[in-house]
Amino acid sequence: MRKLLASLSALGLISVSSTTGVATAQGQEQVTMALAMPLSGAWARIGEVSRAAAECAVADINAAGGIEALGGAKVNLVVADVGGSPESAKNAAERLLAEHPDISGGVGAYVSSFTLPVTEVTERAGIPWLTLSYSDRITGRGYKHVFMTSPTSVQQAEDALPTILALAKQATGGKPDTVGIVMDNTPSPVGFTEGMRDGGLEKYGLDLVVDQVFTPPLSVAGPIVQQVRSARPDFLLFLPTATPDIKLILEQLTQFGLTRERLPLINNGGPMGTPDLLNVVGEHLLEGAMFITANWGLKGQEDFTEHWKECTGLPWVTQDISTYGHFWLLKEAMEMAKSADPEAVTQALHDMKLTEGPARFFPGGTVSFADNGRRENASIVIAQWQAGVPVTVFPPESAVAEPIWTGQ
């Protein structure tokens, strides 16, 4: 316990006084925070990683003394399984709020098509909700209580192409001329590629030679991969979001001779770097694949990385460092508001301007939100599978390894 508290203090998450648990007139025994994630269905493995991050965050908050402004109130985590469809996600959110009317704030639901209906429910209830989902629609509906810490799909797409081309030139001295897209039709890939199809690829002199869209889960990948083999793009935007689909397509690409040495793969989203994917897919299929994400293990977080491994049981820091950070942001908002009332917590999140403490868990090291709930100055991170571990290779100031452009 002393080691944990010393670690959290060193990370700037607590002060010595915050561990005393001195009661105040506003003291209460606990506050309730929620997590809504897919714990069954095609995205279940991803949801379990998020759950591990959430449980670690809550354990750390409670070990550090809970919510100091509320007399050391402990955090009670309640978890909802949103299942495998938007309808089941909506139903799960409604049940969650009905069964736990004391929820002060929540986090989820990873897949944008699930986050959209979940946040419709939480917005009506006036519950502040943080997400690392990407779809622009999430924060484009005029909602007051929804907060996104990731760059949106459109922003990621705008930043991705020049970055990808720069990485290719750095490694090969040349520029790719053709690109393929293989994606599912969930909101995040749709948002990510919309601007590319609408002039973005042309702007950077890229010819789209493969454009394959499927509805998950995918049963057969052969016809899709045959299109890729026939067109032979210089690189492939590889955008499935569910682990079974990623595995199926990668296996087919390899069987068709489209190995990593011949076809650079660029994915968008944290699912491409989850520890379970390594176990399911295998190092040989993943090596060299890059993925664009909102967050990952960054240079300068080495002290936290060791704690993360011990606390979550995961072998490296995933995108769910954002999930971990979200619970600390809710705690910080309650400290600011001196209240666990959802409206007060929402207002505190809108007023938040952090450059320390929980801000270190987000790229750029700052957290503040625009009126629409989007984190200001959110930027992309690119990670790459190297020797069986996904490591950050962009931006340079956060990179822990040099990028390798396969297909040379």
Rosetta blueprint (number, residue, H / E / L):
1 M L
2 R H
3 K H
4 L H
5 L H
6 A H
7 S H
8 L H
9 S H
10 A H
11 L L
12 G L
13 L L
14 I L
15 S L
16 V H
17 S H
18 S H
19 T H
20 T L
21 G L
22 V L
23 A L
24 T L
25 A L
26 Q L
27 G L
28 Q L
29 E L
30 Q E
31 V E
32 T E
33 M E
34 A E
35 L E
36 A E
37 M E
38 P L
39 L L
40 S L
41 G L
42 A L
43 W L
44 A H
45 R H
46 I H
47 G H
48 E H
49 V H
50 S H
51 R H
52 A H
53 A H
54 A H
55 E H
56 C H
57 A H
58 V H
59 A H
60 D H
61 I H
62 N H
63 A H
64 A L
65 G L
66 G L
67 I E
68 E H
69 A H
70 L H
71 G L
72 G L
73 A E
74 K E
75 V E
76 N E
77 L E
78 V E
79 V E
80 A E
81 D E
82 V L
83 G L
84 G L
85 S L
86 P H
87 E H
88 S H
89 A H
90 K H
91 N H
92 A H
93 A H
94 E H
95 R H
96 L H
97 L H
98 A H
99 E H
100 H L
101 P L
102 D L
103 I E
104 S E
105 G E
106 G E
107 V E
108 G E
109 A L
110 Y L
111 V L
112 S H
113 S H
114 F H
115 T H
116 L H
117 P H
118 V H
119 T H
120 E H
121 V H
122 T H
123 E H
124 R H
125 A H
126 G L
127 I L
128 P L
129 W E
130 L E
131 T E
132 L L
133 S L
134 Y L
135 S L
136 D H
137 R H
138 I H
139 T H
140 G L
141 R L
142 G L
143 Y L
144 K L
145 H L
146 V E
147 F E
148 M E
149 T L
150 S L
151 P L
152 T L
153 S H
154 V H
155 Q H
156 Q H
157 A H
158 E H
159 D H
160 A H
161 L H
162 P H
163 T H
164 I H
165 L H
166 A H
167 L H
168 A H
169 K H
170 Q H
171 A H
172 T H
173 G L
174 G L
175 K L
176 P L
177 D L
178 T E
179 V E
180 G E
181 I E
182 V E
183 M E
184 D E
185 N L
186 T L
187 P H
188 S H
189 P H
190 V H
191 G H
192 F H
193 T H
194 E H
195 G H
196 M H
197 R H
198 D H
199 G H
200 G H
201 L H
202 E H
203 K H
204 Y L
205 G L
206 L L
207 D E
208 L E
209 V E
210 V E
211 D E
212 Q E
213 V E
214 F E
215 T L
216 P L
217 P L
218 L L
219 S L
220 V L
221 A L
222 G H
223 P H
224 I H
225 V H
226 Q H
227 Q H
228 V H
229 R H
230 S H
231 A H
232 R L
233 P L
234 D L
235 F E
236 L E
237 L E
238 F E
239 L E
240 P L
241 T L
242 A L
243 T H
244 P H
245 D H
246 I H
247 K H
248 L H
249 I H
250 L H
251 E H
252 Q H
253 L H
254 T H
255 Q H
256 F L
257 G L
258 L L
259 T L
260 R L
261 E L
262 R L
263 L L
264 P L
265 L E
266 I E
267 N E
268 N E
269 G L
270 G H
271 P H
272 M H
273 G H
274 T L
275 P H
276 D H
277 L H
278 L H
279 N H
280 V H
281 V H
282 G L
283 E H
284 H H
285 L H
286 L H
287 E L
288 G L
289 A L
290 M E
291 F E
292 I E
293 T E
294 A L
295 N L
296 W L
297 G L
298 L L
299 K L
300 G L
301 Q L
302 E H
303 D H
304 F H
305 T H
306 E H
307 H H
308 W H
309 K H
310 E H
311 C H
312 T H
313 G L
314 L L
315 P L
316 W L
317 V L
318 T L
319 Q L
320 D L
321 I H
322 S H
323 T H
324 Y H
325 G H
326 H H
327 F H
328 W H
329 L H
330 L H
331 K H
332 E H
333 A H
334 M H
335 E H
336 M H
337 A H
338 K L
339 S L
340 A L
341 D L
342 P H
343 E H
344 A H
345 V H
346 T H
347 Q H
348 A H
349 L H
350 H H
351 D H
352 M L
353 K E
354 L E
355 T L
356 E L
357 G H
358 P H
359 A H
360 R H
361 F H
362 F L
363 P L
364 G L
365 G L
366 T L
367 V E
368 S E
369 F E
370 A L
371 D L
372 N L
373 G L
374 R E
375 R E
376 E L
377 N L
378 A L
379 S L
380 I L
381 V E
382 I E
383 A E
384 Q E
385 W E
386 Q E
387 A L
388 G L
389 V E
390 P E
391 V E
392 T E
393 V E
394 F E
395 P L
396 P H
397 E H
398 S H
399 A L
400 V L
401 A L
402 E L
403 P L
404 I L
405 W L
406 T L
407 G L
408 Q L
